[in-house]
Amino acid sequence: MLRKKSLSIFITTFLRTEVYSLKALQKNLQQFDIKVALVCIVTALVLTCTYYFGNYKFLVSTLNHLGLTDWAWQLQYAMTRHEDAQFYQPLYWASVVIFFYLTLPIICIKWILKEKLTDYGISLTGSMKYYRLYILMMAVMIPLVIYFSATESFQKTYPFYKPPVGESLFPKFFIWEIFYFLQFFALEFLFRGFILHGTKHRFGFYAIFFMTVPYCMIHFGKPMPETIAAIVAGVVLGYMSLKSRNIWLGFLVHCGVALMMDIAALFRRGVLFDTEAI
């Protein structure tokens, strides 16, 4: 019964999206689709800016070229020589991601396309309707996180902010987690909001797979199992967003998995239950 219901929901979502796309194509078949072009160009620009400016060294170099040597020196000092440099570096990266993943798409939606942000997945209406799927995904991920947390590549990568030995987790690690979660909101908005809902009128159900390609690519450089998992997550979270018309379940999944990964990494390092580090 559950399998039949799930199949019925899938078919309904597929047909609804394809009908929507067909109507949009029939209506604008002989017109250049400026919306798809803008979504692709803005996405490319967002990922380019994030890639380069996400490395503080590029910004230091840029500031020096612009003659802002004092600013360049202060940034270089904060990221390399300050006592909290290891804390500032991941905060800087997360801030860059949040800024570019949100700002450029919002400008495109609000002031160029002149559309509502709620049409791009941030509406709270019906956001928890499919909470059972969230619980299922978390149940699947828990044993996988526990297993891979024992690998060397996992422990080298997570958490992105590694508290020094003997340092309390509060407040720096908790501040980092807040930035980390905000970064996931920005990520979901870009991929499962802006790209997915910005191209579904053209690609229909297949907008999920269109979005999954760049989503997989931003994981390059991370442990291979995580990059492979990103392909599966891109498809599943894309389907969830297409079905529910919002990004909130994907955001919660990301936050939940990320928190589990950081906790598992800290536990493996013997930090989590160190009374001096709490």
N, C-alpha and C positions, 0 to 999 in steps of 0.2 A: 504494500500500500504506500509506504514512504517513498519507494523507488518510483512508483507511478506518479506520485504527486510531484516529486522533484523533476521528473522528466517533463511533466505537464508545465511546470513553472518555467523550465528552460525553453521549451518550445514556444510558450507564450511570449517570453522576453525576446526570443529570436525573431518571431514573426512581427511583433509590435515594432521592433527597431527597423526591420527590413521594410515594412510598409511605410514607416516614417521617412526612411531614406528614399524610397521609390517615389513618394509624393514630392519630396524636395527636388529630386532629379527631374521629374516631369515638369515641374513648375519653372525650373531654371536651367533647362537642358542646354539652351543656346547662349547662356551667359557665363562669363568667367567667374569661378567661385572664389571671390576675394576672401571670404571667411577662412576657407581651408588654407589658402596661400598665406594669410596673415598668421594663422595658428602655427603653421610650419616654420615660417621665418622667425616669429617671436620665440618659439621654442628653441630653434637653433641659436638665436642670440642669447637667450637665457643660459643655455648649457655652455656656450662659449665663454660668457662673462663669468659664470660660476667656476669653470675650470681654471681660468687664468687668475682671476681675483681671489679665488679660494686659497691660493698660495700667497701668503703674505709677502714673499720675496718679490713677486711680480708687482705688487702695489708699492713696495719700497723702491723698486727700480723706476716705476712710473712717476712717483713723487720726485725722485731725483732728476729725472728728465724734464719735469715741469719746473724745476728750480725750487721746489719746496723741500729743501734739504733738512730743515729743522723737523718738519713733520716726518720725513723719511727716517731720520735718526731716532726720533721718539718711538716710532713703530718698530724699527729694528731692535731697539733696546728692550721694549716691552715683550717682544716675541723671543728674544734670545738670552738677554742678560738679567732681566728682572727676576726676582725671587719667585714670582708666580708665572713665569714664562710658559711652563708646561700646562698651566691652567688657561692662559690667554689664547694659546694656539688653537685648541678645539673650539673655544668660544668664538674666535674670529671666523673660523671656517663655517660654523653653524649660522652666524650672523650674515655672512655673505650668501649662503644658501637661502635663508629666509627672505632676505632683501630681494634677490633677483627672481626667485621662484614665485614670489607674490607680486612684486611691484610691476614688472613688465606685462604679465598677463592681465592684471587688473586694469592697467592703462589701456591695453588693447580692447578689453571687454567694455569698459565704461565709456571711454572717450573716442574710440575709433569705431568699434562695432555698435556702440550705444545699446548694449544689451544688459540684462540683469545678472548680477553675480549669482543669484539664487538658481539661475538656469545652468550653472556650472558646478553643481554638486554641493553647495554649502548650505542649502536649506535644511532646517532641522525636521521638517515634515516627513514622517515615516522613517526617520533615521534608525530607529531601533526595531523596526518591524522584523528584520531577519537576524535577530540577536542569536538564534540557535546556531546559525552558520558561524558566527563569531566564536561561540563556545566550542564548536567542533574544530575549527582551525587552531584554536589555542590548545586544545587537547592533543591534536596531532603534533604541534610544534614543541610541546614540553619535552617529550622523550628525545626528539632530534637535537634540541638545544643542549640537553644534558649530555648526550653522546658526543657531539662535536666540541663541546666546551673543554674536553680533555685533550684536544689536538693542539699542537704547538702553534699553528697558524692562527687559530682562534684566540689563544691566550696572548699572542703578540698584538692582535688587532683590537681586542675589547678588554675593558671599556676604552673609548677614545680618550677619555681623561682618566689617567691612572694615578690615583692618590699616592704620593710618596709614602714610603714605609714609616709608620708611626703617626701619620697625619690623620686627623679626624675626618670622617666622611662628611660631616656637617661643618660649614655650609657649602663648601666649594663643589663637592660631588653632587649635592642636591641642586645647586644652581645650574651645573652642567646638564643635569637630567631635564630641567625645565627648558633650556635652550634646545636640547636634543629632541624633546617632544614637539616644540614649536617648529623645528626643522621638518619633522614628519608631517605636520599639518601642511606646511608649504609644499612638501613633496607630493602629498596626495592631491592638493589643489592643482598643481601643475599637470600631473600625469592623469589622475582619475577624474579631474575636473576639467581643466582647460583643454587638454589634448583630446580626451575621450569625448566629452560633450560638445567640443568645438568642431569635431569631424564626423560625428555619428550621422549627421544629415546627408553626408556624402558617401561614407563607407558603411553605414548601417552597423550591423552586429560586428563586422570585421574591423571596426574602429578599435576594438579591444586589442587585436593583434598588432595593429598599426602603432598603438601606444606602447605595447610591450617591448618593441625593439629598442627605442631609446632608453626605456626604463631598465632593461637588462644592461645596456652599455654603461650606464653610470655606476654600475657595480664592478666594472673592470678594475683590477688591482686589489680587490678583496679576495678572501679565500674562495677557491673554485666552487665548493659546495653551496656557498651563499649566492654566488652569481647564477648557478643553475637554478637554485630555489627561487631567485628573483623572476625567472621566466614563468615559473608556475604561479608565483604570487601575482605577477602582473596580469596574467589571464584571469585568475580567480577574483582578485580585487577589482579588476576592470568589469567583470561580469556583475559583481555585487553592486558597483556604482551604477552600471547601466540599468540593472533591475530596480534598485531603490531610488535612483536619481539623486544620490548624495554620496559624499566621500567619508562620512563619519565612521562607518564600520571599518573601512580600510585604515583610517587614522587610529582607531582603537586597537586594531590588530597589530599595526606597526609599533605602537607604544608598548603594548603588552609583550610582544616578542623581544623588542629592544631591551625592556626592563629585565626580562628573564635572562637574556644574553649577558647583560652587565652584571647581574647578580651571580650568575653561574661563573663568570670569569673571576669576580672578586672572591667567590667561595674557593675556587681552584687555587687562587693565590694565597689563601689563608687570611684574607683581609676582612671578610664579611663579619666574622665573629671575634675579631680581635677587639677586645674591650678598649684598647687605646685608640682605635680607629673609628669609634662610633660617637 
